[in-house]
Amino acid sequence: MAELEGEIAGFAQVESPAWNGRAAVPRLYVSVPHRGRGLGAALVDVLAVHAKAAGARCLWLETQNVNYPAVQFYLGTGFYLCGLDESFYDPVELPGEFALFFSRPL
């Protein structure tokens, strides 16, 4: 959790490494007023330390192709695009959206 001036500004979660050594990041969020201050990058760095200590070889996460700010953030914090899935989301509910998968070596 990231705290600024007594308020929660962001949070992140990492899962224990899976059989393949990937530590999934199911949640990473920084509140809008606190974005651009380096909190997200700091959270990712903390997740990386915890994941590596737990034996992970990389962090791994998913986001939507339409979430351009998230894509740019992940690329800027050491992640690389490692895959996509055009059938991940329901095309009726989310037309034109597909999943992008990112990995960051530890």
C-alpha positions in Angstrom: 0.0 0.0 0.0 1.2 3.5 -0.7 0.3 6.3 1.7 0.7 10.0 1.1 -0.1 12.7 3.7 -2.1 10.2 5.8 -4.3 8.9 2.9 -4.1 5.7 0.9 -2.8 6.7 -2.5 -2.4 3.3 -4.1 -2.1 -0.4 -3.6 -0.7 -3.5 -5.3 -0.9 -7.2 -4.9 1.5 -10.0 -6.0 0.7 -13.7 -5.9 3.2 -16.4 -4.9 5.1 -17.7 -7.8 3.3 -20.4 -9.8 4.9 -23.7 -11.0 6.6 -21.8 -13.8 8.2 -19.1 -11.6 5.8 -16.3 -12.6 4.4 -14.1 -9.9 1.2 -12.6 -11.1 0.2 -9.1 -10.3 -3.6 -9.1 -10.2 -4.0 -5.6 -8.7 -2.0 -2.4 -9.1 -3.7 0.9 -8.6 -2.8 4.5 -7.9 -5.6 7.0 -7.3 -6.0 9.7 -10.0 -4.8 12.7 -7.9 -1.6 10.8 -7.0 -0.6 9.6 -10.4 2.6 10.8 -12.0 4.5 11.0 -8.7 6.4 7.7 -8.9 4.1 5.8 -6.6 3.2 3.1 -9.1 6.8 2.5 -10.0 7.6 2.3 -6.3 4.8 -0.2 -5.8 6.1 -2.3 -8.7 9.6 -2.3 -7.2 8.3 -3.5 -3.8 6.3 -6.3 -5.6 9.5 -7.3 -7.4 11.5 -7.6 -4.2 8.8 -9.7 -2.5 8.3 -11.9 -5.6 12.1 -12.5 -6.0 12.4 -13.4 -2.3 9.6 -15.9 -2.8 11.5 -17.5 -5.7 9.9 -15.9 -8.6 11.8 -15.4 -11.9 9.4 -12.6 -13.2 6.4 -10.5 -12.5 3.5 -11.1 -14.9 0.3 -9.1 -15.5 -2.6 -8.4 -17.9 -4.2 -5.2 -19.1 -6.5 -4.1 -21.9 -5.3 -2.9 -25.3 -7.4 0.2 -24.8 -5.7 1.2 -21.6 -2.9 3.2 -23.2 -1.8 4.9 -20.0 -1.3 1.5 -18.3 0.6 0.1 -21.3 2.9 3.0 -21.3 3.4 2.7 -17.5 4.3 -1.0 -17.7 6.7 -0.4 -20.5 8.3 2.4 -18.6 8.8 0.3 -15.4 10.7 -2.6 -17.0 7.9 -4.8 -18.3 7.8 -6.0 -21.9 4.9 -7.2 -24.0 4.9 -11.0 -23.9 1.6 -11.9 -25.4 -2.0 -11.1 -26.3 -5.3 -12.8 -26.3 -8.1 -11.5 -28.6 -10.7 -13.9 -27.0 -10.0 -13.0 -23.4 -12.9 -10.6 -23.0 -16.5 -11.0 -24.1 -16.8 -9.2 -27.5 -20.4 -8.3 -26.8 -19.6 -6.5 -23.6 -16.2 -5.1 -24.6 -16.1 -4.9 -28.4 -12.6 -4.2 -29.7 -10.8 -5.0 -26.5 -8.3 -7.7 -26.1 -5.8 -8.7 -23.4 -2.2 -7.7 -23.4 0.2 -9.7 -21.2 3.4 -8.2 -19.8 6.4 -9.7 -18.0 9.2 -8.1 -16.0 12.3 -10.2 -15.3 13.5 -10.3 -11.7 
